[in-house]
Amino acid sequence: MPLPRFPTTSWLLARKSSSRHGSFSSASRRALWGWGLVAAIAALGACHPLDQRTFDPMAGKAPYVPHPAPKAVRPGAPALLEVMVPTPESTWKPVLHQAVQAALSSKRNILFQVTGTAPLAPTPDEQTKRLEALNHDAVEPIAAELVASGARDVQVQMKVISVPGLLQPAVRVTVR
């Protein structure tokens, strides 16, 4: 039974071969059709079919929802006094004395918070030494001057902390 002649392959089947056998034999035609079919299937398998992602790569994916921005941190209460460390005592003592007298006259049971801030150090041991030195050289003298200016011992709270990005140590006195 001869194979049907399709218009696309009729030129191939009707062509006279230059070989000495004349035209294609039926076995050759079957082999040609078989290899053509294999090539067509391989070509279609390698194709990327058109779908919605061809034009929009994000199609079908869940939308990206950005995380909400962190809430803004309210700045703390303004400091009653801020002393950059190596400031001489003669500079900050009179100012501190006046500020303590004014604060105690407005509210008798006020709390004075003395906070020493130091920049970060490369090692924990060096950081500990910096904080101890700041406490001894700056925080304790300011706390002692608070008590000398009229505040009671229980009204003074002291602490030292490390602050990343700080360039110079400082002592901050706030009231509560």
N, C-alpha and C positions, 0 to 999 in steps of 0.2 A: 504494500500500500504506500503510494507516494505521499510525501509530506505536503501539506497545503502551501501554496505559494502566497506569501504576504507581499504587499507592495514594497515594503522596506527591504526585503531580502531578495526580491526577484532579480535584481541586477547581478547579485552574487551567484544565484543558481543558474541563471541563463548565460552566464559568461562562459566562454570557451576557454579552457585551460590551455596553457602553452605546453603542458606536459604531454607525453606521448600517449597517455590514456584517453585523451579527449576531454571529457567533462568530469564533474565530481561524481563519485559513486554514491550509492545510497548510504554506505557506511561512513563515508567522508562527511556527507551532509548531516548524518545523525551526530557524528563527533563534533562537527561545527556547531550544531544546535546545542549540544550538551555543554560545550565550553562557553558558548555564548550565554546560556542560562546560568552557569556558574559565575561568569563574570558579572552578569546583571545582578545576581543575588549578592555577590561580594560588594559591588558598587553601592547597592541600596543599603546594605548593612553598615557601610562606612559613612553614609550620609547622616547628617544631623537633621532630624525632622523639624519643620517649623512648628513652633508652639508659642505660648505667651511669653516665655522667657527669652525668645529670640530678640524681641524688641524691648523688653523690660527685665533685666536680670534679677530684680527684686520681687517679681511677680510671684505670688503664692507663698512668700515668706512672711513671717510675722513682722509687723512694723517695729522699728526701733523706737523705744520710748526712753528719752534721756532721763537720768535721775534728777530729782529736783535739786536746785542749788542749796547749799547749806545756809541755814539761817544766819543772819548777821549777828555778830556778838556785840552786845551793848558795851560801850566803853565803861570802865570802872569809874567810881567816884573820883573826882579830881583830888589830887594829893594835897594834904595840908602843907607838906614840905617835901621837896625832893632834893637830895644832896648827892652830887656826883663825887665819887670817892677820889681822890686826894684833895678835898676842899678843906682848908684850915678851919679849926673850930671857931676862931674869932669871926668867921664869916657867917656861919649858920647858927651859932648859939643865941645871939640876940633875937634873930628872926623866929627861932623855935620857941624861945621864952614868951614872946608876944603872942604867937599863935596858940600856945597851950593856955595862956591866961584867957584869951578870947573864947576858946572852945569850952573851957571849964565854966566860964561865966554864963554861957548860953545853955549848957546842959551839964549837970554835976556828975552823972554816972556814964560819962562818955568812955568809949574804948579806943585807945590809940594802937594802931597796928603798924609796927615797924617792920618793913620788908626789905631785906638786902638782896639785890639781884646781881649775879655775876655771869660773865660769858662762859660758854662751854669750854672745857679743856679737852685735850686729846686723849687723856687716860682718866679712868675713874679715880685713881689715887691723887693725881694732880687736881682733879675737880674737888675732891674732899679737902685738900690743902687750901685751895682758893676760897672755898666756902667758910672754912674755919678762920682763915685770916680776915675775911670780910666781916665775919661775926665779931671777932675780937677787936679789930681796928676801927670799925665804923658803926655797926649795929648796936653793940653794947654801950659805947659812949653816948649815942643819941638817946637810947632808952634811959640811961642814967640821968641825962639832962632833962628828959620828960618828967622823971620822978622829982628831980631837983626843982623843976618849975611849978610843982603843985599837984601833979597826978599821983594817985596811989599805985602801989606795985601791981595790984590786981587789974588796973586799968591799962596795963601795957602788955601787948602781945608781940612777940618777936619771932621772925622766921627768916631763913635765907634760902634762895632758890637759884637754879641755873636757868638762864634764858638763852635759847639759841638765837644767834644773829646779833646779840648785844655786843657792843664794842668796848664799853667802859663800865665798870661796876658802879652801882648807884644804891642809895638807900632812900626808900619812899616811906613817908609817914602819912597814913590815912586815918580818918576817924569814922567811927560807927556809932 
